[in-house]
Amino acid sequence: MRAATALPSSPPHSASDDASVLLSFRNVRIVYDNAIEAVRDVSLDVPKGGIVALLGSNGAGKSTLLKAMSGILHTEEGVVENGSIRLDGADIHRAPADEIVRRGVVQVPEGRRVFAALTIDENLQMGGYTRTSTEMREARDKVFALFPRLAERRDQIAGYMSGGEQQMLAIGRALMTNPTLLALDEPSLGLAPLIIDRIYEVIARLRRDFGLTVLLVEQNAQRALDIADYGYILENGRVVLDGPADKLARNEDVQEFYLGVAGDGRKSLRDVKHYKRRKRWLS
């Protein structure tokens, strides 16, 4: 049996030095309903212009961190009880959601959540409500260049679109604010492989061509690590492993627990479930 992966007693290794960090969580503890601890002592960094993957199973605390960052925890009776969330050095975890958006942080929630009764064009207008008419037109042109299918169907009611098209629209709507940091919550969820390929191509292009910083929450660990620079793995509300994405992808535990691959090949679901019960980092 391999040696256990040691858990850090201090904040995990940073993705970058402080001068280049855009978003940071420091020793964050989040509690729901004054009783349920969802996140415990989490520290992580998102460097400017980087793509950081936040991985973990359902209930690990990934989406909770995004909600805290976006200022919407209170809608679910959640509160940051300890620690700080800072954007470019300024504390934001007590700021209202609209102020956080104006500072350049925008989240694409899990499940897309487009305005089903509105057209594609109207959804994009809703995303750009904080901008001038000229800025909105320029942003919409940018979105249509990234997603030509949206341009072709701009007058279509969003509720009648496919899941992949709705995901494109959700990302496009977020881009209407001209964000500096885009947080994507499970962008591949429920989508066909070809659509996932297209979504991830756009994510890579947003960083490459526009310098956008991306925080990517995913259960699809392989896709996330393929595109990310750095990754953090959450279990039971805490960071249990972090490092450069290529190093995490080669880690035997990550391969076995999250990629379903062991030294002797792909494991059965029964084997993976059994082995997860004895994860050394949860002991």
N, C-alpha and C positions, 0 to 999 in steps of 0.2 A: 504494500500500500504506500502511496506517495505521502510525503510529509504534508502536514496541514499548512494551509496558507495563513500566515500570521495576520491578525487584524490590527490595524494601527490604533494606538492609544491617543494619538494626536490627529488633527485633520489629515485626510488622505493626501497623497502626493498631488501637487497642483498641476493642472494641464499647462500652465505657463507662469511666467513671473508676473508680479503685481502690476507692472507698468503696462502690460499688454492684455490684462484681464478686463473684459467688458462686464460680465455678470459673475457674481460670486455668492455662494451660500456659505455661511460660517456657523457651524454648530447649531443648526436649525432643528428645533423640536416643534412638531405640530400636533395639536390635539383637537379632536372633534367632540362636541357636546360635553366639554369639560371632563371627559372620562376616557375616551379612546385615543391612545397614542398611535398616530399614523406614521410619523417620521421622528426618528431619534438621532440627534447629534450628527446631522448630515452636513458635510462640507464638500463643496465642489466648485470648480472654476470653469468658465466658458471664455476662452480667449477671443479677442477681436479678430474677425475674419475667419474663424475656425468653425468646424463642425464637431460637436460633442454629442456622443450617443449616451443615452441614459437607458439602461437595460434592466430587465427584471420581469418576473411573472406577475399575473394579476394580484393586486393587493399589496404590491411591494412598496408603494408610496410614490411612484413616478408621477402620476397625474396630480397628486396632492402637491408636489413641489411646483408644478407648473401653475396650479391655481394660486398658490401662495405668491409666486412671482408676478402673476397677472392681477393680483388684488381682488380676487373673487372668492377667496376662502369663506368669507362671511356668509355667502349664499347657502352654504352647507353646514353652518354652525362650527366652522373650523377657525382656529386661531394659532398664530405663531407665538408660542409661549416662551421661547428662548432662541437666542441667536440673531443673525441679521442676514438680509438679502440686499446686496448692493449692486447698483448699476453705475458703471464708470465712477466708482468711489462714493456715490450718494445712496443713502439708505432708502429703499423703496417699499419695504414690506408693510408699511403703514399707509402708503399712498393710495388714493382711490384709483379704480381701474382706468378711468378716462385719462388721468394724469400719466399713468404708466404707459398707456398707448401713445400719448403725445411725446413721451420721452423716447419712443422708438421701439418698445417691446410689444410684440403682437403674437398671440397664440392662435393656432388652428386646432380647435378641440377635436377630441376623439368623436367619431361618428359624423363629422363634417358640419352638421347643423346649419345648413343653408336656409335662407328664407324661402320655404317651399312655394308660397303663393306669389312670389315676385319673379320677374324675368331675370335672366343672367345679367343684363345691363343694370337693372334696378338693384340687384344684390351688390354689384360692384360699386354703385353709387353709395349704398349704405356703408360700405367699407371705407369710402373716401370722404365721409361726412365732415372730417376735421380740416379738409383741404380746400383751397380755392378752386374755382371752376377750371382755370387753366391747368393747375396741378393735377386735378382729377382727370382731365382729358389725357394728359401726358402719361399718367399712371395707368389708365385704361388701355392706352396704346401699347404700353409695355406688357401688360397682362395678356393682351390679345396676341402679341408677338410670341410670348412664351407658350400660350395655349391657343393655337389657331382654331381648334374645335369650338372654343367659346365664342370666338369672333363670328364663326359661321352660324351660330345658334343664339346670338345675343338677345333675340326677342322671345326665346323659348322660356316657358315657365320652368323654374328650377326643379320643382317637385316631380316633373316628368323625365328628368335626366337620369342617366345610369349612375351607379355608385362612383365609377371612375370619373365621370364628368363632374359630379358634385364635389369630389375631392379636388379636382382642378379648380373649380369655382371657389371653394373654401380657401385654397391657397391664394388664388387671384384676389379675392376679397381682402385677405390680410395684407397683400402687397400694395393695395391701394393707399395704405397709410404711409408708404415709404419707410418701412421699419429699418432699424439698424440690427435688431435681433428678431429672428423668426423662430418661434417654438412650435414644433409639430408633434401632436399627440397621436401616435399610432397611425401614420399616414397610409400604411399598406393594409390596414385592417379591412378584410372582406373584399379585397380587390383581386382581379385576375392578374396573373404574372406579367402579361404584356403591359397592362396599365401601371403596375408597380414599377416596371422598368422606366416608363415614361415619367412617372412622378419623381423617381430618384435621379433621372437625367436632369430634370428641372432643378432639383435641389442642388446638384453639383454645379449647374450653370449659374445659379443665384450667387453662390460663393465665388466661383471663378470669374464671372463677368461683372458682377455688381458689388463684390466685396461684402456680401451679407453674412452675418454671423448666424449660425443655426444650432439650436438645441433640439435634438431629435430623440423623442421618447418612442421606444419600439419594443415589441416582443419578438419581432423578426430579427434576431440578433445577427444573423449572417449578412443581411442586406445593410443593416445599420453599420456594422463594423467595416464593410467593404467601402463605405463612403466617408466614414468619420476619421478624424485625426486622433481623437482621444475618446475613451469610454469609461463609464462608471457602471457597476452592477449593484443593484439594490436588492436586498432580501429583508423582509419583515421590517421595513422602514429604516434601514441603515445601509451605508455603503460597505460592501464586503470585499470588493475588489475594484481596482482601477488601474489604468495605464494606457499607453499608446494603443490605438485600435489594432494595429497589426500584431502587437504582442499579445493582446487579449485573445485575438482570433487563434493564436497558436497555443494558448494555455490549455492544458489537457482537461482541467476541470470545466472550463468554459465550453470546450468542444463537447464534453460529455453531458453537461447539464443543460446547455442552451442550443447547441448545434446538433445534438443527437448522434454524435460520432465518437467512437472510442478507438483505441489502438487496433482492435480487431474488426473495425468496420462499424456500420450504423447499427444502433441497438434498437431492440423492440420497445414499444411504449411501456410494456410491463417492466422491462429491465430498468428503463429510465426512471419510472415512478419509484421503484424499489430503491434505486441508488440515491435518489434525491432525499430519501429519508435519513441517509447518513452523510449528508454534505458536511464536510469537515469544517467549513467556515461558519456553520450555524451551531456548532457544539460549544 
